[in-house]
Amino acid sequence: MSSNKIISSKAIGNVTLGGKTVALAIATHTQNWKRPENVALAQAPSFKKAVEKSGTPLPSATAKITLRESQHPSPADTKDHYTGVLEDANKKYLESQHFYK
């Protein structure tokens, strides 16, 4: 798991992927930073679209995807992407994935 743990988030709705409904949220507080709620909500539409168009399979236990990092490139992935944290219904970390606008 990433060392930047999500402490709190704001729910932004649901998406249906592969016939399964998955909750979406945007982190408002991690162990490294705080994001104002209005800034979080401004990112909601584009994050939701990125998740909806992603062709990457999700683990079958995925119940929630939380945007942790806003759109950015990284040394390991130079294409602009959102970093989403996937959790199961018990809030257990499954993995992180990149979602592209």
DSSP file (Angstrom, degrees, kcal/mol; ACC not computed):
  #  RESIDUE AA STRUCTURE BP1 BP2  ACC     N-H-->O    O-->H-N    N-H-->O    O-->H-N    TCO  KAPPA ALPHA  PHI   PSI    X-CA   Y-CA   Z-CA
    1    1 A M              0   0    0      0, 0.0     4,-0.1     0, 0.0    94,-0.0   0.000 360.0 360.0 360.0 150.9    0.0    0.0    0.0
    2    2 A S        -     0   0    0      2,-0.1     3,-0.0     1,-0.1    93,-0.0  -0.264 360.0-126.9 -63.2 152.3    1.1    3.6   -0.6
    3    3 A S  S    S+     0   0    0      1,-0.2     2,-1.0     2,-0.1    -1,-0.1   0.524  96.1  82.2 -79.6  -4.1    2.6    5.4    2.3
    4    4 A N  S    S-     0   0    0     27,-0.1    -1,-0.2    26,-0.1    -2,-0.1  -0.671  74.4-164.1-101.1  78.3    0.1    8.3    1.7
    5    5 A K        -     0   0    0     -2,-1.0    26,-1.8     1,-0.1     2,-0.4  -0.352  18.3-121.6 -68.9 136.9   -2.8    6.8    3.6
    6    6 A I  E     +A   30   0A   0     24,-0.2    24,-0.3     1,-0.2     3,-0.1  -0.660  29.6 177.0 -79.1 128.4   -6.3    8.3    3.1
    7    7 A I  E     +     0   0A   0     22,-3.0     2,-0.3    -2,-0.4    23,-0.2   0.804  66.1   2.1-100.0 -41.5   -7.8    9.6    6.3
    8    8 A S  E     -A   29   0A   0     21,-2.0    20,-2.4     2,-0.0    21,-1.7  -0.988  62.7-178.4-147.2 157.5  -11.1   11.0    5.0
    9    9 A S  E     -A   27   0A   0     -2,-0.3     2,-0.5    18,-0.3    18,-0.2  -0.945  25.2-121.1-149.4 166.8  -12.9   11.4    1.7
   10   10 A K  E     -A   26   0A   0     16,-2.5    16,-2.0    -2,-0.3     2,-0.1  -0.967  29.5-126.2-116.0 123.1  -16.0   12.9    0.1
   11   11 A A  E     +A   25   0A   0     -2,-0.5    14,-0.3    14,-0.2     3,-0.1  -0.434  26.5 178.6 -66.2 139.2  -18.5   10.5   -1.7
   12   12 A I  E     -     0   0A   0     12,-2.5     2,-0.3     1,-0.4    13,-0.2   0.309  49.0 -86.8-125.7   5.8  -19.2   11.7   -5.2
   13   13 A G  E     -A   24   0A   0     11,-0.9    11,-3.2     2,-0.0    -1,-0.4  -0.855  48.2 -68.7 126.7-160.9  -21.6    8.9   -6.5
   14   14 A N  E     -A   23   0A   0     -2,-0.3     2,-0.3     9,-0.3     9,-0.2  -0.898  26.0-158.1-133.3 159.1  -21.4    5.5   -8.1
   15   15 A V  E     -A   22   0A   0      7,-2.4     7,-3.2    -2,-0.3     2,-0.6  -0.956  18.1-132.4-131.1 155.0  -20.4    4.0  -11.4
   16   16 A T  E     +A   21   0A   0     -2,-0.3     2,-0.5     5,-0.2     5,-0.2  -0.949  28.0 176.9-110.2 119.8  -21.4    0.7  -12.9
   17   17 A L  E >   -A   20   0A   0      3,-3.0     3,-1.7    -2,-0.6    -2,-0.0  -0.981  70.0 -13.6-125.9 120.3  -18.4   -1.3  -14.3
   18   18 A G  T 3  S-     0   0    0     -2,-0.5    -1,-0.1     1,-0.3     3,-0.1   0.844 129.5 -53.2  59.2  34.0  -18.9   -4.7  -15.7
   19   19 A G  T 3  S+     0   0    0      1,-0.2     2,-0.4    -3,-0.0    -1,-0.3   0.485 118.0 110.5  81.6   2.4  -22.4   -4.9  -14.3
   20   20 A K  E <   -A   17   0A   0     -3,-1.7    -3,-3.0     2,-0.0     2,-0.5  -0.926  65.5-131.8-115.2 134.7  -21.1   -4.1  -10.8
   21   21 A T  E     -A   16   0A   0     -2,-0.4     2,-0.4    -5,-0.2    -5,-0.2  -0.720  25.6-172.7 -85.8 129.2  -21.8   -0.8   -8.9
   22   22 A V  E     -A   15   0A   0     -7,-3.2    -7,-2.4    -2,-0.5    42,-0.2  -0.980  20.1-126.9-124.3 132.4  -18.8    0.8   -7.4
   23   23 A A  E     -Ab  14  64A   0     40,-2.6    42,-2.5    -2,-0.4     2,-0.4  -0.493  21.7-150.8 -75.3 145.9  -18.8    3.8   -5.1
   24   24 A L  E     +Ab  13  65A   0    -11,-3.2   -12,-2.5    40,-0.2   -11,-0.9  -0.927  20.5 164.6-118.0 145.8  -16.6    6.8   -6.0
   25   25 A A  E     -Ab  11  66A   0     40,-2.0    42,-2.8    -2,-0.4     2,-0.4  -0.957  27.9-134.3-149.6 165.4  -15.0    9.2   -3.6
   26   26 A I  E     -Ab  10  67A   0    -16,-2.0   -16,-2.5    -2,-0.3    42,-0.2  -0.996  30.1-115.8-127.0 128.9  -12.3   11.9   -3.5
   27   27 A A  E     +A    9   0A   0     40,-3.0   -18,-0.3    -2,-0.4     3,-0.1  -0.371  30.2 176.3 -63.0 134.5   -9.8   12.1   -0.7
   28   28 A T  E    S+     0   0A   0    -20,-2.4     7,-2.9     1,-0.3     2,-0.3   0.491  72.4  24.6-111.7 -12.4  -10.0   15.3    1.4
   29   29 A H  E     +AC   8  34A   0    -21,-1.7   -22,-3.0     5,-0.3   -21,-2.0  -0.919  62.0 169.3-155.8 125.3   -7.3   14.4    3.9
   30   30 A T  E     -A    6   0A   0      3,-3.2   -24,-0.2    -2,-0.3     3,-0.1  -0.716  54.4 -94.6-121.7 178.6   -4.3   12.0    3.7
   31   31 A Q  S    S+     0   0    0    -26,-1.8   -25,-0.1    -2,-0.2     3,-0.1   0.687 126.2  40.8 -68.8 -13.6   -1.5   11.6    6.1
   32   32 A N  S    S+     0   0    0    -27,-0.2     2,-0.3     1,-0.2    -1,-0.2   0.653 122.9   0.8-106.6 -18.5    0.5   14.0    3.9
   33   33 A W        -     0   0    0     -3,-0.1    -3,-3.2     2,-0.0     2,-0.4  -0.978  53.9-126.2-160.8 167.7   -2.0   16.7    3.0
   34   34 A K  B     -C   29   0A   0     -2,-0.3    -5,-0.3    -5,-0.2    -6,-0.1  -0.979  17.9-158.3-123.5 140.9   -5.5   18.2    3.2
   35   35 A R        -     0   0    0     -7,-2.9     5,-0.1    -2,-0.4    -2,-0.0  -0.979  25.8-117.2-118.5 124.0   -7.6   19.1    0.2
   36   36 A P    >>  -     0   0    0      0, 0.0     4,-2.3     0, 0.0     3,-0.6  -0.300  24.4-122.2 -58.0 143.6  -10.5   21.6    0.5
   37   37 A E  H 3> S+     0   0    0      1,-0.2     4,-2.8     2,-0.2     5,-0.2   0.862 111.3  55.6 -58.3 -38.4  -13.9   20.0   -0.2
   38   38 A N  H 3> S+     0   0    0      1,-0.2     4,-1.4     2,-0.2    -1,-0.2   0.860 108.7  48.1 -65.0 -33.7  -14.7   22.5   -3.0
   39   39 A V  H <> S+     0   0    0     -3,-0.6     4,-0.9     2,-0.2    -2,-0.2   0.903 111.9  50.3 -70.0 -41.6  -11.4   21.6   -4.7
   40   40 A A  H >X S+     0   0    0     -4,-2.3     3,-1.0     1,-0.2     4,-0.5   0.942 110.6  48.5 -59.9 -48.7  -12.2   17.9   -4.3
   41   41 A L  H >< S+     0   0    0     -4,-2.8     3,-0.8     1,-0.3    -1,-0.2   0.803 102.6  62.3 -66.1 -29.4  -15.7   18.3   -5.7
   42   42 A A  H 3< S+     0   0    0     -4,-1.4     4,-0.3     1,-0.2    -1,-0.3   0.779 104.3  49.6 -65.6 -25.5  -14.4   20.3   -8.7
   43   43 A Q  H <X S+     0   0    0     -3,-1.0     4,-2.2    -4,-0.9     5,-0.2   0.577  87.5  91.5 -86.6 -11.1  -12.4   17.2   -9.8
   44   44 A A  H <X S+     0   0    0     -3,-0.8     4,-2.7    -4,-0.5     5,-0.2   0.896  81.5  49.2 -56.8 -50.6  -15.4   14.8   -9.5
   45   45 A P  H  > S+     0   0    0      0, 0.0     4,-2.1     0, 0.0    -1,-0.2   0.922 115.5  42.3 -60.4 -44.3  -16.8   15.0  -13.1
   46   46 A S  H  > S+     0   0    0     -4,-0.3     4,-2.1     2,-0.2    -2,-0.2   0.866 114.9  50.5 -72.9 -33.9  -13.5   14.3  -14.8
   47   47 A F  H  X S+     0   0    0     -4,-2.2     4,-2.3     2,-0.2     5,-0.2   0.932 110.0  50.5 -65.6 -44.3  -12.4   11.6  -12.3
   48   48 A K  H  X S+     0   0    0     -4,-2.7     4,-2.6    -5,-0.2    -2,-0.2   0.922 110.9  48.8 -59.3 -44.7  -15.7    9.8  -12.8
   49   49 A K  H  X S+     0   0    0     -4,-2.1     4,-2.0    -5,-0.2    -1,-0.2   0.901 109.7  52.4 -61.8 -41.0  -15.4    9.9  -16.6
   50   50 A A  H  X S+     0   0    0     -4,-2.1     4,-0.7     1,-0.2    50,-0.4   0.902 111.5  46.0 -62.7 -41.3  -11.8    8.6  -16.3
   51   51 A V  H >< S+     0   0    0     -4,-2.3     3,-0.8     1,-0.2    -2,-0.2   0.925 111.3  52.7 -66.6 -44.1  -13.0    5.7  -14.2
   52   52 A E  H 3< S+     0   0    0     -4,-2.6    -2,-0.2     1,-0.2    -1,-0.2   0.852 113.2  43.0 -61.3 -35.7  -15.9    4.9  -16.5
   53   53 A K  H 3< S+     0   0    0     -4,-2.0    -1,-0.2    -5,-0.2    -2,-0.2   0.545  86.4 115.6 -90.8  -5.7  -13.7    4.8  -19.6
   54   54 A S    <<  -     0   0    0     -3,-0.8    45,-0.1    -4,-0.7    -3,-0.0  -0.410  46.9-166.1 -65.0 133.8  -10.9    2.7  -18.0
   55   55 A G        +     0   0    0     -2,-0.1    -1,-0.1     2,-0.1    -4,-0.0   0.409  51.9 115.5 -98.8   1.2  -10.6   -0.6  -19.6
   56   56 A T  S    S-     0   0    0      1,-0.1    -2,-0.1     0, 0.0    41,-0.0  -0.569  72.0-117.2 -74.7 126.4   -8.4   -2.0  -16.8
   57   57 A P        -     0   0    0      0, 0.0    -1,-0.1     0, 0.0    -2,-0.1  -0.330  25.2-139.1 -62.7 143.0  -10.1   -4.8  -14.9
   58   58 A L        -     0   0    0      1,-0.1    39,-0.0     4,-0.1   -41,-0.0  -0.735  30.3 -93.0 -97.2 150.4  -10.8   -4.2  -11.2
   59   59 A P    >   -     0   0    0      0, 0.0     3,-2.2     0, 0.0    -1,-0.1  -0.372  39.8-117.7 -56.0 143.3  -10.3   -6.8   -8.5
   60   60 A S  T 3  S+     0   0    0      1,-0.3    -2,-0.0    -3,-0.0     0, 0.0   0.757 112.5  57.8 -60.0 -25.7  -13.7   -8.6   -8.1
   61   61 A A  T 3  S+     0   0    0     27,-0.0    28,-0.4     2,-0.0    -1,-0.3   0.463  74.9 131.2 -84.1  -0.8  -13.9   -7.4   -4.5
   62   62 A T    <   +     0   0    0     -3,-2.2    26,-0.2     1,-0.2     3,-0.1  -0.331  16.2 156.6 -60.7 123.6  -13.7   -3.7   -5.4
   63   63 A A        +     0   0    0     24,-3.2   -40,-2.6     1,-0.3     2,-0.3   0.557  64.3  25.3-116.7 -21.4  -16.5   -1.7   -3.7
   64   64 A K  E     -bD  23  87A   0     23,-1.8    23,-2.5   -42,-0.2     2,-0.5  -0.999  53.1-162.4-150.4 140.9  -15.0    1.8   -3.7
   65   65 A I  E     -bD  24  86A   0    -42,-2.5   -40,-2.0    -2,-0.3     2,-0.5  -0.993  15.2-166.9-123.0 122.6  -12.5    3.8   -5.7
   66   66 A T  E     -bD  25  85A   0     19,-2.5    19,-2.8    -2,-0.5     2,-0.5  -0.941  21.1-129.5-113.9 124.6  -11.1    6.9   -4.0
   67   67 A L  E     +bD  26  84A   0    -42,-2.8   -40,-3.0    -2,-0.5    17,-0.2  -0.585  34.9 166.3 -67.6 118.5   -9.2    9.6   -5.9
   68   68 A R  E     +     0   0A   0     15,-3.0     2,-0.5    -2,-0.5    -1,-0.2   0.820  62.8  35.9-100.0 -45.7   -6.0   10.1   -3.9
   69   69 A E  E    S- D   0  83A   0     14,-1.4    14,-1.8     3,-0.0    -1,-0.3  -0.935  79.0-130.4-116.6 129.9   -3.8   12.1   -6.4
   70   70 A S  E     -     0   0A   0     -2,-0.5    11,-0.2     1,-0.2    13,-0.1  -0.070  58.8 -52.8 -62.3 172.8   -5.1   14.6   -8.9
   71   71 A Q  E    S+     0   0A   0     11,-0.1    11,-0.2     9,-0.1    -1,-0.2  -0.255  82.2 136.8 -54.9 129.7   -4.1   14.4  -12.5
   72   72 A H  E     - D   0  81A   0      9,-2.0     9,-2.1     7,-0.2     2,-0.2  -0.975  49.0-118.4-164.9 157.4   -0.3   14.2  -12.7
   73   73 A P        -     0   0    0      0, 0.0     5,-0.2     0, 0.0     7,-0.1  -0.656  29.7-165.9 -94.0 164.5    2.6   12.4  -14.5
   74   74 A S        -     0   0    0      3,-2.2     3,-0.5    -2,-0.2     5,-0.1  -0.951  36.6-104.5-142.8 164.1    5.1   10.4  -12.6
   75   75 A P  S    S+     0   0    0      0, 0.0     3,-0.3     0, 0.0    -1,-0.1   0.866 123.8  45.4 -58.3 -34.9    8.5    8.8  -13.3
   76   76 A A  S    S+     0   0    0      1,-0.3     2,-0.3     2,-0.0     0, 0.0   0.716 128.6  24.8 -81.1 -20.8    6.9    5.4  -13.6
   77   77 A D        -     0   0    0     -3,-0.5    -3,-2.2     1,-0.1    -1,-0.3  -0.787  64.8-176.1-146.5  95.6    3.9    6.6  -15.7
   78   78 A T        +     0   0    0     -2,-0.3     2,-0.3    -3,-0.3    -1,-0.1   0.562  58.8  94.4 -77.1  -7.8    4.7    9.8  -17.7
   79   79 A K  S    S-     0   0    0      1,-0.1    -7,-0.2    -6,-0.1    -5,-0.1  -0.675  92.9 -99.2 -81.8 137.2    1.1   10.1  -19.1
   80   80 A D        +     0   0    0     -2,-0.3    21,-0.3    -7,-0.1     2,-0.3  -0.319  60.7 159.5 -55.7 132.5   -1.2   12.4  -17.0
   81   81 A H  E     -D   72   0A   0     -9,-2.1    -9,-2.0   -11,-0.2     2,-0.3  -0.981  41.4-121.0-151.9 159.5   -3.3   10.2  -14.7
   82   82 A Y  E     - E   0  99A   0     17,-3.1    17,-2.3    -2,-0.3     2,-0.6  -0.796  27.6-134.3 -95.1 146.9   -5.4   10.1  -11.6
   83   83 A T  E     -DE  69  98A   0    -14,-1.8   -15,-3.0    -2,-0.3   -14,-1.4  -0.931  24.6-170.0-104.7 119.6   -4.3    7.7   -8.8
   84   84 A G  E     -DE  67  97A   0     13,-3.1    13,-2.5    -2,-0.6     2,-0.5  -0.886  14.5-144.0-110.3 139.5   -7.3    5.8   -7.4
   85   85 A V  E     -DE  66  96A   0    -19,-2.8   -19,-2.5    -2,-0.4     2,-0.4  -0.898  16.3-148.8-102.6 124.9   -7.2    3.6   -4.3
   86   86 A L  E     +DE  65  95A   0      9,-3.2     8,-3.1    -2,-0.5     9,-0.9  -0.792  18.9 177.7 -98.8 133.9   -9.4    0.5   -4.5
   87   87 A E  E     -DE  64  93A   0    -23,-2.5   -24,-3.2    -2,-0.4   -23,-1.8  -0.922  22.8-126.5-131.0 156.2  -11.0   -0.9   -1.4
   88   88 A D    >   -     0   0    0      4,-1.9     3,-2.0    -2,-0.3   -26,-0.1  -0.287  47.0 -84.4 -89.3-176.1  -13.4   -3.8   -0.7
   89   89 A A  T 3  S+     0   0    0    -28,-0.4   -27,-0.1     1,-0.3    -1,-0.0   0.688 130.2  55.8 -65.5 -18.4  -16.7   -3.5    1.2
   90   90 A N  T 3  S-     0   0    0      2,-0.1    -1,-0.3     3,-0.0     3,-0.1   0.216 120.2-108.4 -96.8  13.8  -14.8   -3.8    4.5
   91   91 A K    <   +     0   0    0     -3,-2.0     2,-0.4     1,-0.2    -2,-0.1   0.705  68.1 152.8  66.6  23.0  -12.6   -0.8    3.6
   92   92 A K        -     0   0    0      1,-0.1    -4,-1.9     2,-0.0    -1,-0.2  -0.704  51.1-111.0 -85.0 132.7   -9.6   -3.1    3.1
   93   93 A Y  E     +E   87   0A   0     -2,-0.4    -6,-0.2    -6,-0.2     3,-0.1  -0.398  39.0 171.5 -61.3 130.7   -7.0   -1.8    0.7
   94   94 A L  E     -     0   0A   0     -8,-3.1     2,-0.3     1,-0.4    -7,-0.2   0.791  54.9 -55.9-104.7 -54.8   -6.9   -3.8   -2.5
   95   95 A E  E     -E   86   0A   0     -9,-0.9    -9,-3.2   -36,-0.1    -1,-0.4  -0.971  43.7-103.7-173.4 171.6   -4.6   -1.9   -4.8
   96   96 A S  E     -E   85   0A   0     -2,-0.3     2,-0.3   -11,-0.2   -11,-0.2  -0.897  34.8-173.5-108.8 145.6   -3.9    1.5   -6.5
   97   97 A Q  E     -E   84   0A   0    -13,-2.5   -13,-3.1    -2,-0.4     2,-0.4  -0.961  22.5-123.2-135.5 155.3   -4.7    2.1  -10.2
   98   98 A H  E     -E   83   0A   0     -2,-0.3     2,-0.4   -15,-0.2   -15,-0.2  -0.822  22.8-164.2 -96.5 137.9   -4.1    4.9  -12.6
   99   99 A F  E     -E   82   0A   0    -17,-2.3   -17,-3.1    -2,-0.4     2,-0.4  -0.980   9.7-145.0-123.4 135.4   -7.1    6.3  -14.5
  100  100 A Y              0   0    0     -2,-0.4   -19,-0.1   -50,-0.4   -47,-0.1  -0.834 360.0 360.0-110.8 137.5   -6.6    8.4  -17.6
  101  101 A K              0   0    0     -2,-0.4    -1,-0.1   -21,-0.3   -20,-0.1   0.457 360.0 360.0 -66.8 360.0   -8.7   11.4  -18.7
